[in-house]
Amino acid sequence: MSKLSILNEKSEAIVGILEEKPEIDAERPQPRVVLIVHGILGHKDYLFQRVLAQTLPITSFRFDFRGNGESGGSPGYCNILEDTDDIHTVAKYFEDLGYEIYAVVGHSRGALSALKFATTCEKPLPIVVNLSGRYKMNDNQLKTSRPEIGKALEEHGYFDWHVKQRDRIATVKVTQPETVPPYNAAMFANKIPNHTLVLLPEGDHNFRGQFEEVTKVVVDFFAKHEHGNYQRALAMGQTTSLVIPRWVDIDGVSNFRDVGGWPLRDGSGYIRERVVFRSGHLSKLSPQGRAQLSKLNVKATFDFRLDHEIKRDGIMQEMSGVTRFGYNLYENVVKSDKDLFRTLMVFLEGEEGFARGYMSILESGKKLIGDVFRYMIVELSIEQKSAVVAHCTAGKDRTGVFIMTLLGLCGVDDEVIAREYELTNLGYFDFEQHLEERAAQLNISVDAMRAALSASVGGMRLTINLIKQKYGSFEGYVREGCGLSSTEIQALRDLMIVPIRFEERQLYRPKI
């Protein structure tokens, strides 16, 4: 543990405590740091912050905002932007030291500053933890719980806030638990798709008497997202900050991820997030999973499976506002069990077999792929933030070639497309079950069976080459094969692409 002093843009010292936990990141290309920030007139050791920092397995830095605790400057009441600037100052300090800013944990007003930071940082922030943050800003409970404040505002235009001071540390004594009503948490949950809501019963705004409990909730949340995400990141050759947002936990569904966020080859934009999701089948979607799907504003699902797969696994239960389309992409090549066996056996023939199999799907399903694109053009709205899910059984082959076509049409680099497809090897694990039994049925080795069921990045690369050889480009396939017009192609690109200035070449959101 060490105390650091960091100067902000006004040469005010931002003072904080660094709790170093290097062991967990020993094999990572760069260590991570979690920033812990306090609420109004709080400080770095206020409430549960010290316990949380000591319990987290990841390096953390908890600090005093300007005008609070040991930091310089003057305190304020509604200075969220100044607090956000202090987070940027601290984040830059640690980034210059080689750290990845992995998360910001904020309490009360500090939670709002953390969320503001997340929307203004240049590199996507993997995790934000919002503890007792207020959503409805015009619902000031202080006027109810402390009527003298409302009276003073009406009579004088200001109010006096008496603060106890101990050892140069400013603290606030909260007298009412209704400072931020629970419905504010529900408002955040309703607006943020990849949101986890935890309610602690009988707790107050500052979690008094529940420090260990709230610490456990935060630590468990980090542990849940720690598992598997680093390996997913390594598989993509990227840091976790670029990978975590693409995977979405939907209860009862494997391999569910957002296909948005990928940059275009020429740097002119990136794929819009939360518009198209891909996954394995939705037949085991739980009630919790259906609620999660609703939060993502999904209005349609496209099921690319064969009839016998649907009969075996079932279909997604009906959901209000969600339409299921059964689009069998094999319908023109599989008419019998013999056709099915012949079609699937090509995947035992290595990368070339995968490519032939994928070209078969593209040729057989080109009309249906075109129909999905037309649905997206007509029914999806950027303003309403509506979305669709494309899936087959594992979300690998048929879903893979559909997403390949979509990303390729939008201008994503071929290698990025292949690597995105390969993520299925990390997102879907059911094929490992009964692997020996399946191999014995086909009289092949377990390794050959595993290779046939996995996502072959080499096979995807070959497929892309074959498309370009036959159609000249992805646009050629969509135009000639799927039957879309130039106007429809442009409309699809407008829906899927977020333009950015060419010289930036990154997902950059300016500070506002």
N, C-alpha and C positions, 0 to 999 in steps of 0.2 A: 504494500500500500504506500502510495506517495502522493504528496500534494503538489499540484501544478498551477501556475498562473499564466494565463493566455491573454494577450492584449486584443481587444476588439478594434473596430474601425475608428473609435473615438479615443483610443489609447487607454481605455478603462480595463482594469485587470479582471478577467473572468477566472475565478478560483474554483478548483475542483479536486476531487480525490480519485486517483487512478487505482483500480483493483486489478492487478495483472493475473491472468489465468492462461499462460502460454501453452500449457500442455495439450489442450483440446485442438489447437490449430497447428501443432508441430509439423504435420505433413501437408499443410495447405501452402499454396504459393504466397499468400499474404495473411497475416493475422486479422481477426475481427475485433471490433469494439462496439459495445452497446452504450449508448448515451442515455442517462437517466436525468430527467428534468422535473422540477417541482412546480407547484401552483403558486397562486398569488401570495406574496409576502412570505413564501416558504424559504427553504434553503436545502443544501445538498444532503444533510442528515435528518431532514424533517420526516416525521412519520415512519414509513416502512422503507425509505430509500436505502438506508445503510444495510439493513437486513437483506434486502433484495440484491444489492451489489455483492455482498459477501456470499450469498447463496448461489447466484448465477455461476454456471461453469465457464462462461465466456468472459473475457476481459471487459471491464466496464469503467465508465468515467461519469461520475455524478458531480454536478457543478451548480454554483449559484448564478442565477441570472444577474445582470447588472442591477445595482441598487439593492441587492439582497445578500444576506449572509456576509461573507468576506469579500465579495466582489465590489469593484468600484462603481461609481455612477449613482444615480438617484432612482429610488423605487417608483413604480407606477401602478396604476389600477387596470387600465385596458391596453397596455402596450404590448400586444401580442406580436406585432411586427418587429419590435425591438428584441423580444425574446427569440423570435425566429432568426433574426440576424445573429444573435449570440450562438444559436445552434450551428448556423453556417460557419461562424468563426471557429468554433470548437471542432466541427467536422473537418474543415480544411486543415487545421493543425494536425489532426491525426492522419488524414490522408497524405499529408506531406511526409509523415513518418512511415508511411507504407501500410497503414491499416485500411481495411474495408469497413465502412460504416454499415454495420449489419442490422441495427435496429435502434429506434428511439422509443423509450418508455416515458410517457408523460402523465402527470397527475393534474386533474382539474384544468386550470388555464394552461398549464404546461402541455396537456394532451392536445389542446387546440394548436399550440405552437408546433408540436411534433407533427401534426397533420399538415399544417401549413408548410413546414419544412419539406415533408414528403412530396408536396406538389410543386416545389420550386428547386429541388436539388437536381443537378445535372445527371447523376447516375441513379437509376431506379433504386429505391430503398426497399429491401426485402420485407422488413417487418416494422409495423407501428403498433405499439400497445397503448390503448386509450383507457386510462383509469379515471373514471368519474368526470369525463369531459362533457361540457354542455353543448348540445346541438341547437336548441331553440334559444337564440340569443336575446329575444325580446320578452322572455319569460323570467324576469329577474326575481328569484325567490327571496332575495334580501329584503325587498319591500314588504313581503309578507311576514317573514320570520323576524325581521328587525324594523318595525314600523317607524322608528325614530330616523332611520336613513331616508325613507320616502318623505317624511315631514321636513327634514333638513334640506333635501333637494328642492322641494317645492318653495320653501321659505328663503333659502340662501343661494341655491344653485350649486351647492357642494355639501359634502358631509365629512365629518371627522371620524377617522377609523383609529381607535386606540389599540396599540399593538404592544404586547409584552416583549421585553428584550432581555435575553440572558446571554452572557458571554459574547456580546457583539453579534448575536444571531437573531434575526427577526422572525417571529412566529405569529400565527393567527390562531386565536381561540375560537373555534366554531361551536356555537351553542345550539344549532338546530341541524338534524340529520337531513332536512329536506332542501339542502342547498341546491342540488341538481337532481330533480325527480327522475325515477327510473325510466320514464318514457323517453328521455333523451337518448338512452342507450338503444332503445328500440328504433329510434329515428336513424341513428348511425347504421344499425344492422340492416334497415330497409333500403338504405341508399348505397351501401358499399357491398358489391357482389361477393367478394372473397373475404367475408367477415365472419369472425367467430365471436359470439356473444356469451358471456358468462355473468350470471347474476349471483351475488352473495346475499342470501337472505339476512334480514335483521342487521345489516351493516349501515354505517353512516357514510357521509361523503368522504371522510378521511380514513375509513376502515379501522377506526379505533377498536382495539380488542381483537382485530382480525389480521394483524400484520403477517403472521406466519401463514395464514390461509391465503391471503392475496398474493404473497410471495410464491407459494406453491402453485397457484393458478398460472402465474406468469412463467415460472420455471418449467412447468409441465407443457405449456404452449410452445416454448422454445424447443423442448425435447421432441415434441411431436413433429415439428418442422425440420428439426435437425436430421431425423432419421431418413436416410435415403437421398436427401436433396443434394448432398455434396457429391455423391456418386453420379447423380444425374448431371450435375454441372460438369464434372470431369469428362463425362461421355461426350459433352458438347464442346469441350475445350474452352469453357467459359467459367466465370465466377458465379457463385450462387445468386448474386444480386440480379443476374440476367435470366436465371432459370426458374427460380421459385414461383414467380407470378404466373407462369404458364400452366403449372399443375394445379388443379382444383380438386379438393377432396369432396366427392359426391358419394354419400353413403350407399353402398350396394353396387357401385359401378367401378370397373377397372379402367385404367388408361385414359382418364378424363383430363383433357388439357385444352388450353386456349391456343389457337394457331396464330394469334396476333402477336405483334411486337417485332417480327423479323424485319430487318432493313432491306430495302431494295438494292439491287446490284449497283445501280448508278448513284446511290446516295440521295435520291430525290424524295424519299419518303420511307414509311414503314407500314406494315400491315396493321390495320385497325384492330385493336384489342376488343374482346368481349362481343364479337359479332359471330364468329364461327368457332364451335368447339368440336372436338373429335373424341371418340371413346370406344370402349367395348360395348357389348349389348346392354340394354337398359332393363332387362327382364327382372332383375333382382333389386331394382331401385326401391329403397325403403321409404317410409313416410318422411323420415328426416331428409333423405336424398331428394324427394319430390319438393320439399320446402326449399332446399338449396337450389334446385333447378329453377324454381319460380323466382328466386332472388336474382338469378342471372338473366331474367327476362326472356327465357327461351319460349318461342312461340311455335316452333315446328321441329320435329325430329325426322331424319331420313334414314330408314332402316334398309341397308343394302344386302340383307341376308337371303339365303335360299329358303324355300318352303320347309324343307326337312329340319333346318336349323331353328326356324321359328316354332315348329311343332315340338322340337326337343327342349328348347330353352324357354319358350313362351315369348310374350311381348310386354312392353311397358304398360302398366296400368294407366287407364285414362286419367288425364289431368286437365283441369279447367284451363282453357286458354291455350292449350298445347295440341297441335295437330300432328298425328303420326302418319308418315307416308311410307308405304312399303315399296321400295324400289330395288328389285332383284337385278343387280348388275350382270348376273350370269344368264339372264332369261333367254338370250338368243343363242347360247352355246351349250347349255345343260338342259337336255330334254328327257334324260333317263339316268338311271344309276350308273350305267356304263359311261355316259358322257361325263358325269361327275367324277368318276374314278380317273378317267383319262385327263380331265382338267386339273385335278389336284396332284396327280403324279409328277407333273412337270416341276413342282417345287422341290422334288428330290434330286433334281439335276443341277444343283448349284446355282451360281449367279445367272448363267444363261437361261436356266429353267425359270427362275424368278422373272426375268425380263420377258420371256415368252408368255408366261402366265399373266403378267400385268398388261401386256399388249392385248391379250385375249379379253381381259376385263374392259379395257378402254374401248375396244371395238364393239363388244357386245353391249356395253352400257352407255355408249356415247349419247344416245337420245335422252336417256334418263339423267345423265350428268348435265346435259343442256337444260332439262326441265328444272333441275335443282337450281341452276344459275338463274333461270328466269324467275323462279319463285323468289329468290333472294333480291333480285332487282325490283320486283313489284311490291313485296311484302315487308322487307326489312327497312327500318328507318334509323338513320343516325341520330335524329333528334329524340326518338323514343327509346333508343339504345336496345332495340330488340335483337334477338339472336337465334341461331339454329344449331342443332347438334347433328353431325353425320356419324354413323356408326355401322359396323357389321357385327361379327361375333367377338373378335379380339380387338377390333379397331386398327388392324394392321394392313391387310392386303387391299381390299376394296376401298376401305376408308383412306388408306394410304395413297392410292392412285388418284382418288378424287381430290385430296388435299394437295398432292403434287401438282395436279392440273391447275388448281386455283392459285397456288403460290407462284407457279411458273408463269401463268398468264399475267400476274401482277408485277412480275419482274424480279422475284427473289432469286438469288444466286443458286445455281444447280447444286452445289455442294451443301449449301445450307438446307435446301429441300431434302437432300438425302440424309443429312444428319438429323433433321427434325423427324423424319420418318423412323430413323433408328431408335429414337427415344422409346418406342413401343417396347423394346427389349427390357426397359426399366419400369415401364408402367403396367405391364401385363404379365402375370406369372402363372396363370392357370394351366398353361400348356405343359408345365413341369409335372403336373399331376398325371399319374397313369402313363408316364412316358414309356416305360419298359413294355407295358402291355400294348400300347399303340405300335411300338416298333416291331414287336413280335407278330402282330397281325399282318404287317406289311413285309415281314421277313427282312428287315433292315436293321442296322445298328442303332443304338440309342443316340449316338452322336449325330448320325444322319437324320434321325427323326427330329432331334432338337434343332438342327440347322434348318430343316424344312418349316418348322413352326416359328422360327425366329424372324426378325426383321433383317433382311440382307441389304446392307447399305450398298454393296457392290451391284446387287441386282437392281436397285433403284437407279443407280448411275447409268447402268446399261439401258434401262427403260427410257430414261430421259434422252439418251442418245438415239434410240430407235424412233422415238416420237419425232425428233428433229430430222432424222433421215427421211421419214415418210411424209411428214407434214411441213417441214421447214422450221417450225417453231410451235410453242404452246398455243399461240394465237391462231396458227394455221389449223391445229387440231380442233380448237373450240369453234372456229369459223366453219371449217369444212366438215368436221365430224359431228360436232354438237349442233351446228346450224344456227349459231348466234350471229347477229348482224354487227356491223361496226358500232352502231349506236348502242346496242345491248352490251357489247364488250366494254365500251367506255363507261357505261352506267355501272357495270360491275366493278370496274377499277375505281370509280369514284366512291363507291360504297366501301371498298376494302382498303383503300390506300389513304393514309394520313400524309399529306405533303409536308416536307420540311425543306429549309434552305439547303442547297446543295453543299455549301461550304462547311456546314456543321457536321454532316455525316455521323450523327449520333441521335439518340433519343434525348432531346434537350428541351426542357421546359423552362422558360425564362422566369426569373424572380419578378413577382408583381406584388 
